[in-house]
Amino acid sequence: MKKLTYLFVLLLVFSVVAAGCGNKEAATGGNGKTTLTLFSTMSNKGERKALQNAIAEFEKQNPDIKIDANFPGNGYEDMLRVKMGANDMPDLFDTHGWSQLRYSEYVADLKDMDWVQHLDPALNQILKDKSGKVYAYPLNQAKDGISYNATLLEKYGIKPPNTMDEFITALETVKKKSKGEVAPLWIPGGENGNIAQVFDQLATPQLITAKNKNYAKQLEKGTFNWSNYTPLAATMAEMKKKGLLNEDVLTAKVSQATELMAQNKIAFTFVGGSLGPDATELNPEVKVGTVPVPAIHKGGTQSWIGGERFTLAAWKDSKHLKEAKKFIEFVSQPEVAKKIAEGTSSASALTNNKTQNYYSKYYDKYSDIKVEPYFDRKYLPSGMWAVMSSTGQELLAGSLTPKQLSKEMEKEYKRLSKQ
């Protein structure tokens, strides 16, 4: 019996030692290097290449650190929710617009880092709280508006619209002059999140930016009357009825956008990012412009919709927090930040570097236009994006009326606000 007990104790000790060695090896990547896990929502090759190039240069300058970059695509949110539940977050991760509302308890405060003094003030309300805590580093800055085929608009004598009335008139002109060969407004609704994107961007001029139609406080307090949302749904339903949207709006995929734009089959679309440079690469005669979201109400203003596009937050409980911050310091250097912003066809989020990309002349033209945060991120509870997606799709399919859509939005808004 004593012999068996001795063997058992020996086996237990061996197991503990082996586990300790295994943990040490995992923490150091098994080769003496510290390995950082990084998760990002970047989806296209150009975006990923820009970040991967920065990672390669960092690893070259810091041979004792390796970065394991992951790009889960559509599975990102589900994967991060699992990791939050297990309190086992990546060392570095993209907060994709939810730095405070979803990830606040998991992120380290970055307020003492040098780049903070150069943060574009437009991002303060998104990345900072009242106490001064800084939740994430923005790799670039989104300025979403409406993309348009500048070549076609010039051909048809259409000026980029400033108001919703001008926008609808432009769509009607495209339909008439192209004899139905061009989609006036092209929406890839086969992936219903792209329908939600349209509603989300237009909700700001509908409900926020006009002085006499500003419902921000009511939305924040939970007292908003959702009948005020109905006109937006009615406008989208009317566009569908008039044939101002692509006929395959419920099945079209975003992957088709580049080729269709290059073929002059699209006049306007809410698809942005690399659409312009990619379409021009396919057909150098096609130029793509961008214009801020139009004003809807009299006295309203145009606005860019956005905030941070891609970010890096550091997990506050990371065993390698020092190394994680070191990487953030590296990518925040002006020359590196510039390369990443330009590589993702976006504006820089820092004021100490000037970027040039495909859309720069349009950003310069509308430099006086304010950037408003994404509507759902600012005014809606987590989970409402899926509701906007499904109700928008049902509206365009004809299975929901504008009033019914608003009622559904109200019901889900109240339910999700309690969670």
Backbone hydrogen bonds, N-H to C=O, Kabsch-Sander energy under -0.5 kcal/mol:
donor,donor_aa,acceptor,acceptor_aa,energy
5,T,1,M,-2.7
6,Y,2,K,-2.6
7,L,3,K,-2.3
8,F,4,L,-2.4
9,V,5,T,-2.6
10,L,6,Y,-2.4
11,L,7,L,-2.4
12,L,8,F,-2.4
13,V,9,V,-2.6
14,F,10,L,-2.3
15,S,11,L,-2.2
16,V,12,L,-2.3
17,V,13,V,-2.5
18,A,14,F,-2.7
19,A,15,S,-2.6
20,G,16,V,-2.5
21,C,17,V,-2.5
22,G,18,A,-2.5
23,N,19,A,-2.7
24,K,20,G,-2.2
25,E,21,C,-2.4
26,A,22,G,-2.5
27,A,23,N,-2.4
28,T,24,K,-1.4
29,G,26,A,-0.8
30,G,25,E,-2.3
31,N,28,T,-1.0
33,K,28,T,-1.1
34,T,64,D,-2.8
35,T,27,A,-1.2
35,T,33,K,-0.5
36,L,34,T,-0.6
36,L,66,K,-3.2
38,L,68,D,-2.7
39,F,92,L,-2.0
40,S,70,N,-2.3
48,R,44,N,-2.3
49,K,45,K,-2.7
50,A,46,G,-1.8
51,L,47,E,-1.7
52,Q,48,R,-3.1
53,N,49,K,-2.4
54,A,50,A,-1.3
55,I,51,L,-2.4
56,A,52,Q,-2.4
57,E,53,N,-2.0
58,F,54,A,-2.3
59,E,55,I,-2.7
60,K,56,A,-1.7
61,Q,57,E,-2.0
62,N,58,F,-1.8
65,I,62,N,-2.4
66,K,34,T,-3.3
68,D,36,L,-3.5
68,D,66,K,-0.5
69,A,67,I,-0.9
70,N,38,L,-2.7
75,G,72,P,-1.6
76,Y,73,G,-1.9
79,M,75,G,-2.3
80,L,76,Y,-2.6
81,R,77,E,-2.3
82,V,78,D,-1.8
83,K,79,M,-1.9
84,M,80,L,-2.5
85,G,81,R,-2.4
86,A,82,V,-1.6
87,N,84,M,-1.1
88,D,83,K,-2.7
92,L,37,T,-2.2
93,F,313,A,-2.0
94,D,39,F,-1.4
98,W,95,T,-3.2
102,R,98,W,-1.7
103,Y,98,W,-2.1
104,S,100,Q,-0.7
106,Y,103,Y,-2.2
107,V,103,Y,-1.0
107,V,104,S,-0.5
108,A,314,A,-3.1
110,L,134,V,-2.4
113,M,110,L,-2.0
116,V,113,M,-1.2
117,Q,114,D,-1.1
118,H,115,W,-2.0
119,L,116,V,-1.5
120,D,349,A,-2.8
123,L,120,D,-2.6
124,N,121,P,-1.5
126,I,123,L,-0.8
127,L,123,L,-2.6
128,K,124,N,-2.4
129,D,133,K,-1.4
132,G,129,D,-1.7
135,Y,127,L,-2.5
135,Y,133,K,-0.5
137,Y,312,L,-2.7
139,L,137,Y,-0.7
139,L,310,F,-2.4
140,N,310,F,-1.0
141,Q,347,A,-2.7
142,A,307,G,-3.3
144,D,305,I,-3.2
146,I,291,V,-2.7
147,S,269,T,-2.4
148,Y,289,G,-2.5
149,N,267,A,-2.6
150,A,148,Y,-1.2
150,A,287,K,-1.6
151,T,287,K,-1.1
153,L,149,N,-2.4
154,E,150,A,-1.9
155,K,151,T,-1.7
156,Y,152,L,-2.4
157,G,153,L,-0.6
157,G,154,E,-0.7
158,I,153,L,-3.0
164,M,295,A,-2.6
167,F,163,T,-2.1
168,I,164,M,-2.7
169,T,165,D,-2.1
170,A,166,E,-2.2
171,L,167,F,-2.2
172,E,168,I,-2.3
173,T,169,T,-2.1
174,V,170,A,-2.3
175,K,171,L,-2.2
176,K,172,E,-2.1
177,K,173,T,-3.0
178,S,174,V,-2.2
179,K,176,K,-0.6
180,G,175,K,-1.4
181,E,178,S,-1.6
183,A,265,K,-2.8
185,L,244,L,-1.8
186,W,268,F,-2.9
187,I,185,L,-0.6
189,G,187,I,-1.9
189,G,249,V,-1.2
190,G,252,A,-2.6
191,E,188,P,-1.4
191,E,252,A,-0.5
192,N,190,G,-0.6
194,N,191,E,-2.8
195,I,192,N,-0.7
196,A,192,N,-1.7
197,Q,193,G,-1.7
198,V,194,N,-1.1
199,F,195,I,-2.0
200,D,196,A,-3.1
201,Q,197,Q,-2.2
202,L,198,V,-2.2
203,A,199,F,-1.7
204,T,200,D,-0.6
204,T,201,Q,-0.6
206,Q,202,L,-1.6
207,L,203,A,-2.4
208,I,204,T,-2.8
209,T,204,T,-1.7
211,K,209,T,-0.5
213,K,210,A,-1.8
214,N,211,K,-0.8
215,Y,207,L,-3.4
215,Y,213,K,-0.7
219,L,215,Y,-2.4
220,E,216,A,-2.2
221,K,217,K,-2.2
222,G,218,Q,-1.3
223,T,218,Q,-2.2
224,F,218,Q,-1.0
226,W,224,F,-0.8
228,N,225,N,-2.0
229,Y,226,W,-1.5
230,T,226,W,-0.6
230,T,227,S,-0.5
232,L,229,Y,-0.9
233,A,229,Y,-1.3
234,A,230,T,-2.6
235,T,231,P,-2.2
236,M,232,L,-2.0
237,A,233,A,-2.3
238,E,234,A,-2.3
239,M,235,T,-2.1
240,K,236,M,-1.9
241,K,237,A,-2.3
242,K,238,E,-2.3
243,G,240,K,-1.1
244,L,239,M,-2.7
245,L,239,M,-0.5
246,N,185,L,-1.2
249,V,246,N,-1.6
251,T,248,D,-2.1
252,A,248,D,-2.8
256,Q,253,K,-2.0
257,A,254,V,-1.5
260,L,256,Q,-2.3
261,M,257,A,-2.7
262,A,258,T,-2.4
263,Q,259,E,-1.4
264,N,261,M,-1.8
265,K,260,L,-2.8
266,I,260,L,-0.5
267,A,183,A,-2.2
268,F,183,A,-0.6
268,F,184,P,-1.5
269,T,147,S,-2.2
270,F,186,W,-0.6
275,L,272,G,-1.7
276,G,273,G,-0.6
278,D,274,S,-2.4
279,A,275,L,-2.6
280,T,276,G,-2.4
281,E,277,P,-1.6
282,L,278,D,-1.5
283,N,279,A,-2.3
286,V,283,N,-2.5
287,K,285,E,-0.5
289,G,148,Y,-2.9
291,V,146,I,-1.9
293,V,303,S,-2.1
295,A,162,N,-2.3
300,G,297,H,-2.2
303,S,293,V,-1.6
304,W,370,K,-2.1
305,I,144,D,-2.8
306,G,372,E,-3.1
307,G,142,A,-1.2
309,R,140,N,-1.2
312,L,137,Y,-2.2
313,A,93,F,-2.9
315,W,91,D,-1.9
316,K,106,Y,-2.7
318,S,315,W,-1.7
321,L,318,S,-1.0
324,A,320,H,-2.5
325,K,321,L,-2.5
326,K,322,K,-1.5
327,F,323,E,-1.7
328,I,324,A,-1.8
329,E,325,K,-2.7
330,F,326,K,-1.8
331,V,327,F,-2.5
332,S,328,I,-1.3
333,Q,330,F,-1.4
336,V,333,Q,-0.7
337,A,333,Q,-3.2
338,K,334,P,-2.1
339,K,335,E,-1.4
340,I,336,V,-2.2
341,A,337,A,-2.3
342,E,338,K,-2.6
343,G,339,K,-2.3
344,T,340,I,-1.1
345,S,342,E,-1.4
346,S,341,A,-2.5
347,A,141,Q,-1.2
351,T,118,H,-3.3
353,N,350,L,-0.7
355,T,353,N,-0.6
360,S,357,N,-1.9
362,Y,359,Y,-1.2
363,Y,359,Y,-2.1
364,D,360,S,-2.6
365,K,361,K,-1.8
366,Y,362,Y,-2.0
367,S,364,D,-1.4
369,I,366,Y,-1.8
372,E,304,W,-3.4
372,E,370,K,-0.6
374,Y,306,G,-1.1
378,K,374,Y,-1.7
379,Y,375,F,-2.9
380,L,376,D,-1.3
384,M,381,P,-1.8
387,V,383,G,-0.8
388,M,384,M,-2.8
389,S,385,W,-2.1
390,S,386,A,-2.3
391,T,387,V,-2.7
392,G,388,M,-1.7
393,Q,389,S,-1.9
394,E,390,S,-2.2
395,L,391,T,-2.3
396,L,392,G,-2.0
397,A,393,Q,-1.3
398,G,394,E,-0.7
398,G,395,L,-1.0
399,S,394,E,-2.1
400,L,394,E,-1.0
405,L,401,T,-2.6
406,S,402,P,-2.0
407,K,403,K,-2.0
408,E,404,Q,-2.3
409,M,405,L,-2.5
410,E,406,S,-2.5
411,K,407,K,-2.4
412,E,408,E,-2.4
413,Y,409,M,-2.4
414,K,410,E,-2.2
415,R,411,K,-2.0
416,L,412,E,-2.9
417,S,413,Y,-1.6
418,K,414,K,-0.7
418,K,415,R,-0.8
419,Q,416,L,-0.8
